[in-house]
Amino acid sequence: METRIATNIETELFYSIIKYLTKTNWKITIEYSNELFDKGIDFDLYQLENNEDKILFVWTNWFEGEFKATTRNIQIIEKHFGVSFEFGMPEYLDNSNIIDERKELLDFKK
């Protein structure tokens, strides 16, 4: 399935999407550690899974949020929130190794 990266997602919408998904059978499987002083202040990261589907979210206070998902899941989120996402140049999610590179800072919940 084709994946895309939605960019420039305002903070409130970013966290609302995660909250909505966790109420609709999506599980947080990876999260930027709650023990880190800058969680939600400078940086945040979540990976959500629903069966074989995965959505990876990254947020920073400089660039707002971005997430990588299948086109189908992006369309579902857009419809639910009544928005159309931008697909510009991502700050973090163009790096396919982001999880491995930051694994010491992440909590794995599987």
Secondary structure, DSSP 4 states (H G I P E B T S, - for coil): --EEEEEEE-HHHHHHHHHHHHTTT-EEEEEE-TTSTTBTTTEEEEEEEETTEEEEEEEETTTEEEEEEEHHHHHHHHHHHT---B----SSTT-TTHHHHTGGGEEE--
